[in-house]
């Protein structure tokens, strides 16, 4: 399970936000869930299936340096 400890703030057109919220409600998901899905899909598309292991290894290496 992913840790949800980082916050992402973005500004969008209020009309797009309202439509996005309605579409999310149709799918019975929250806007946050949908944005997390978009980000997961994009990262996986760009970096492949092993992106999570690589990211965790990079974080561990960074922690060991400090």
Secondary structure, 3 states (H helix, E strand, C coil): CCCCCCCCCCCCCHHHHHHHHHHHHHCCCCHHHHHHHHHHHHHHHHHCCCHHHHHHHHHHHHHHHC
